[in-house]
Amino acid sequence: MGDKDKSGFQSSAGLIRYFDSEDEKSIKLSPYLVMGVAIGTIIVVTIAGYIWPV
């Protein structure tokens, strides 16, 4: 029963190390940019729905 307690931490440590290394190489986007693109897409789709109704 003692082996099960130790295996959880070791597997978690690998995931933490993986995500830490990916964070340094990833593209950094501002949260404001992401929200702006999402809101802009919603506006474009809504306007297109009024212009070309189905």
C-alpha positions as CSV (number, residue, x, y, z in Angstrom):
1,M,0.0,0.0,0.0
2,G,3.0,2.3,0.5
3,D,3.9,2.1,-3.2
4,K,0.6,3.6,-4.4
5,D,1.3,6.8,-2.3
6,K,4.7,7.3,-3.9
7,S,3.6,6.8,-7.6
8,G,1.2,9.7,-7.6
9,F,3.8,12.3,-6.9
10,Q,6.3,10.9,-9.4
11,S,3.7,11.0,-12.3
12,S,2.6,14.5,-11.3
13,A,6.2,15.7,-11.3
14,G,6.6,14.7,-14.9
15,L,3.5,16.6,-16.0
16,I,4.7,19.7,-14.1
17,R,8.1,19.6,-15.7
18,Y,6.4,19.1,-19.2
19,F,4.1,22.1,-18.8
20,D,6.9,24.3,-17.4
21,S,9.1,23.6,-20.5
22,E,6.2,24.3,-22.9
23,D,5.5,27.6,-21.3
24,E,8.8,29.1,-22.2
25,K,8.5,28.2,-25.9
26,S,4.8,29.1,-26.4
27,I,3.4,32.2,-28.1
28,K,2.4,34.8,-25.6
29,L,-1.0,36.4,-26.3
30,S,-2.6,39.1,-24.3
31,P,-5.9,38.2,-22.7
32,Y,-7.3,41.5,-24.1
33,L,-6.4,40.4,-27.7
34,V,-8.1,37.0,-27.2
35,M,-11.3,38.7,-25.9
36,G,-11.2,41.3,-28.7
37,V,-11.0,38.6,-31.4
38,A,-13.8,36.7,-29.8
39,I,-16.1,39.7,-29.5
40,G,-15.2,40.8,-33.0
41,T,-16.1,37.4,-34.4
42,I,-19.4,37.5,-32.6
43,I,-20.2,40.9,-34.0
44,V,-19.2,39.9,-37.6
45,V,-21.4,36.7,-37.4
46,T,-24.4,38.7,-36.0
47,I,-24.2,41.4,-38.7
48,A,-23.8,38.7,-41.4
49,G,-26.9,37.0,-40.1
50,Y,-28.9,40.3,-40.6
51,I,-27.5,41.0,-44.0
52,W,-27.9,37.4,-45.4
53,P,-30.8,35.8,-43.5
54,V,-31.3,32.1,-44.2
